[in-house]
């Protein structure tokens, strides 16, 4: 298996009123120098990640490319990075973020293969991911690439995602309609996109929608350790909170042992 890594750049910034600010007054956006600073600091951490696909033919190096998404707020910032195979399908997605001068690396595995990662010295060996879930009652993928994107965006309306702490009302996240990543050189048989699920600008989860022969399928992965659920066609499903060296979700604060529970 041959693995390719292509440089990607994607920036999505939304405007939200700050506390004490006139809601009609747009908050000041970070300038390009600040964005470049955030991405450069994240790049050093992301490119230090060592990853590989492990199968019967051996190990195949898997690196992080990106960022595919960047956000910058007053006291927080972050980026998303992609690890993909030679079919340009995501094997894992990394999040490198900072909050009040603390740095974090999170990751979620979407690979159908066994993966091995070394992240800041910590080992992460997620088992092969569950098979994607079929999306029923959806029109077959169009032969035209722009229309397939519109089809995926329309499917987003059937999803919602929430943070759910016991004893508190759920917090609904936003699903950004512009993909953080779109499969390149797409065809009706091999097309898909990664959509960021955010609280304000901060990614809390990612949703992958892709073609499957003449239909569609999806995978959803957390990028936060907080309790969450998602809803598809009105059916609410808790998102597994398992985190650790052998779990689909990985969390590490720089200078600390990786979370494992």
Phi and psi in degrees as a GROMACS rama.xvg file:
@    title "Ramachandran Plot"
@    xaxis  label "Phi"
@    yaxis  label "Psi"
@TYPE xy
-105.232  131.749  UNK-2
-111.689  134.557  UNK-3
-118.383  146.512  UNK-4
-128.894  119.728  UNK-5
-110.882  138.18  UNK-6
-66.671  134.945  UNK-7
-129.454  148.04  UNK-8
-139.623  128.592  UNK-9
-148.439  133.896  UNK-10
-130.082  123.514  UNK-11
-124.498  117.308  UNK-12
-127.485  128.215  UNK-13
-108.777  160.329  UNK-14
-110.002  127.395  UNK-15
-133.018  142.694  UNK-16
-67.2321  140.528  UNK-17
-87.4785  160.98  UNK-18
-58.7643  128.993  UNK-19
82.7166  4.31003  UNK-20
-103.785  143.595  UNK-21
-56.1628  122.887  UNK-22
-61.6715  -18.5803  UNK-23
-84.9233  -10.1163  UNK-24
-96.9734  118.764  UNK-25
-69.8291  134.331  UNK-26
-67.3295  153.197  UNK-27
-65.3159  130.856  UNK-28
-87.7064  147.256  UNK-29
-64.3723  142.475  UNK-30
-77.2914  170.771  UNK-31
-60.8797  -30.9352  UNK-32
-65.9232  -41.2398  UNK-33
-66.7189  -42.6845  UNK-34
-61.2853  -44.6973  UNK-35
-62.6545  -37.2971  UNK-36
-64.1393  -45.0978  UNK-37
-61.3884  -45.2003  UNK-38
-67.664  -35.7219  UNK-39
-69.008  -41.7514  UNK-40
-63.5619  -41.8659  UNK-41
-66.7924  -35.7582  UNK-42
-60.5346  -40.6269  UNK-43
-60.7222  -40.2247  UNK-44
-73.1261  -44.6537  UNK-45
-63.3384  -41.2597  UNK-46
-77.3515  -10.4054  UNK-47
-81.6604  -11.1821  UNK-48
-71.8547  130.781  UNK-49
-108.207  122.41  UNK-50
-133.817  157.402  UNK-51
-156.027  148.554  UNK-52
-91.6024  135.723  UNK-53
-117.868  120.734  UNK-54
-143.039  -168.529  UNK-55
-65.2374  -17.9335  UNK-56
-91.5985  -3.47431  UNK-57
121.685  -157.221  UNK-58
-106.566  140.142  UNK-59
-128.38  121.45  UNK-60
-59.0797  139.715  UNK-61
-134.365  113.194  UNK-62
-108.368  169.301  UNK-63
-95.8055  135.226  UNK-64
-127.489  152.35  UNK-65
146.449  -152.304  UNK-66
-75.0026  149.104  UNK-67
-95.0783  -10.937  UNK-68
-156.024  138.278  UNK-69
-137.524  138.569  UNK-70
-137.451  147.661  UNK-71
-137.058  122.241  UNK-72
-120.838  -176.375  UNK-73
-59.5398  -46.6565  UNK-74
-124.325  14.4739  UNK-75
-147.55  151.419  UNK-76
-156.648  162.292  UNK-77
-171.768  166.768  UNK-78
-142.72  154.705  UNK-79
-112.619  140.754  UNK-80
-128.374  149.941  UNK-81
-116.217  136.464  UNK-82
-115.165  118.957  UNK-83
-136.123  164.604  UNK-84
-97.2086  -172.118  UNK-85
-72.2763  -8.43649  UNK-86
-95.8354  8.50039  UNK-87
65.0199  20.7816  UNK-88
-93.4091  137.247  UNK-89
-62.2269  129.677  UNK-90
-95.2027  -34.5422  UNK-91
-158.46  156.837  UNK-92
-126.187  131.968  UNK-93
-107.595  145.89  UNK-94
-121.598  124.19  UNK-95
-114.075  118.682  UNK-96
-140.255  164.984  UNK-97
-138.286  147.068  UNK-98
-147.747  118.196  UNK-99
49.5695  50.9757  UNK-100
68.2987  12.2104  UNK-101
-105.286  139.582  UNK-102
-110.831  142.221  UNK-103
-134.288  146.752  UNK-104
-124.354  126.526  UNK-105
-124.72  155.752  UNK-106
-152.316  151.826  UNK-107
-136.22  133.741  UNK-108
-93.3066  134.891  UNK-109
-123.214  6.74264  UNK-110
-75.4238  147.408  UNK-111
-85.5392  -0.286413  UNK-112
-111.721  166.207  UNK-113
-71.1355  132.745  UNK-114
-114.368  152.25  UNK-115
-132.605  126.681  UNK-116
-129.671  148.706  UNK-117
-122.698  115.972  UNK-118
-120.859  109.013  UNK-119
50.6792  41.071  UNK-120
87.4477  -13.5207  UNK-121
-91.4891  141.281  UNK-122
-94.1086  139.1  UNK-123
-132.989  118.072  UNK-124
-125.078  69.5282  UNK-125
-66.9208  139.355  UNK-126
-69.4607  161.951  UNK-127
-51.9694  138.888  UNK-128
-69.6599  159.779  UNK-129
-64.6026  154.722  UNK-130
-62.6176  145.364  UNK-131
-56.9335  154.641  UNK-132
-97.9178  130.139  UNK-133
-68.009  143.859  UNK-134
-101.935  110.168  UNK-135
-79.9059  165.084  UNK-136
54.8586  43.7349  UNK-137
-123.59  143.89  UNK-138
-63.3619  144.195  UNK-139
-58.0748  151.519  UNK-140
-57.0998  133.593  UNK-141
-69.4018  157.203  UNK-142
-73.4283  -17.8245  UNK-143
-99.8178  128.546  UNK-144
-59.5561  -46.0549  UNK-145
-61.9271  -34.7861  UNK-146
-71.2187  -35.3167  UNK-147
-61.4914  -37.9609  UNK-148
-62.4868  -43.1718  UNK-149
-63.5579  -35.1932  UNK-150
-63.3388  -43.9431  UNK-151
-63.368  -42.796  UNK-152
-63.7084  -35.626  UNK-153
-67.5529  -36.2382  UNK-154
-63.8133  -25.9387  UNK-155
-58.4185  -29.1646  UNK-156
-63.8019  -17.2794  UNK-157
-89.1406  -3.22464  UNK-158
-113.54  150.93  UNK-159
-151.049  157.935  UNK-160
-140.482  142.984  UNK-161
-137.419  149.586  UNK-162
-96.594  133.508  UNK-163
-134.971  95.8329  UNK-164
-89.7211  139.49  UNK-165
-55.733  133.82  UNK-166
79.7088  3.89724  UNK-167
-125.674  149.736  UNK-168
-62.6217  144.414  UNK-169
-66.3896  147.312  UNK-170
-103.512  120.25  UNK-171
-86.94  132.535  UNK-172
-89.9945  166.421  UNK-173
-99.8023  142.141  UNK-174
-105.539  114.355  UNK-175
-72.279  127.666  UNK-176
-74.9595  -20.8267  UNK-177
-84.1091  122.591  UNK-178
-62.0231  140.291  UNK-179
-71.4547  -29.2731  UNK-180
-151.426  135.658  UNK-181
-120.762  132.518  UNK-182
-55.1625  125.368  UNK-183
-77.594  161.807  UNK-184
49.8727  43.3694  UNK-185
-73.3711  151.814  UNK-186
-134.272  167.938  UNK-187
-58.1637  -25.5196  UNK-188
-89.4846  -15.035  UNK-189
-145.544  81.4707  UNK-190
-141.624  153.758  UNK-191
176.932  174.82  UNK-192
-155.634  154.147  UNK-193
-105.594  125.285  UNK-194
-113.842  134.036  UNK-195
-83.963  134.744  UNK-196
-106.672  116.731  UNK-197
-125.744  152.723  UNK-198
-106.091  116.064  UNK-199
55.2432  -113.158  UNK-200
-105.922  -7.50951  UNK-201
-83.6506  120.111  UNK-202
-67.1732  125.046  UNK-203
-104.125  -21.8798  UNK-204
-161.141  168.667  UNK-205
-131.927  146.613  UNK-206
-121.557  125.492  UNK-207
-107.783  124.426  UNK-208
-117.52  129.461  UNK-209
-145.102  163.044  UNK-210
-76.4928  153.504  UNK-211
-144.38  93.4472  UNK-212
56.4806  -112.801  UNK-213
-104.105  23.7678  UNK-214
-142.91  -166.461  UNK-215
-127.086  156.425  UNK-216
-146.053  165.943  UNK-217
-143.356  159.688  UNK-218
-138.672  142.962  UNK-219
-130.836  132.487  UNK-220
-134.717  143.873  UNK-221
-78.1607  149.39  UNK-222
-126.088  29.8001  UNK-223
-154.15  146.346  UNK-224
-84.2529  -5.22258  UNK-225
-70.5645  154.744  UNK-226
-67.2107  129.512  UNK-227
-140.627  161.332  UNK-228
-143.171  162.6  UNK-229
-131.035  160.292  UNK-230
-126.433  130.513  UNK-231
-128.759  122.403  UNK-232
51.7924  38.7677  UNK-233
86.0681  -6.5836  UNK-234
-97.241  120.607  UNK-235
-87.8051  133.217  UNK-236
-131.606  123.947  UNK-237
-63.603  145.331  UNK-238
-96.0451  126.762  UNK-239
-51.817  128.639  UNK-240
-92.0086  1.08395  UNK-241
-56.8862  135.707  UNK-242
-142.873  138.053  UNK-243
154.202  -168.401  UNK-244
-66.1726  -25.9963  UNK-245
-117.944  10.0363  UNK-246
-95.7752  160.309  UNK-247
-63.0064  -27.7124  UNK-248
-107.763  136.782  UNK-249
-127.371  139.616  UNK-250
-137.756  133.271  UNK-251
-146.706  126.73  UNK-252
-92.4995  132.733  UNK-253
-58.6886  128.026  UNK-254
90.0891  5.69547  UNK-255
-128.357  164.127  UNK-256
-71.2928  147.448  UNK-257
-64.7319  145.47  UNK-258
-66.5004  144.647  UNK-259
-152.844  107.156  UNK-260
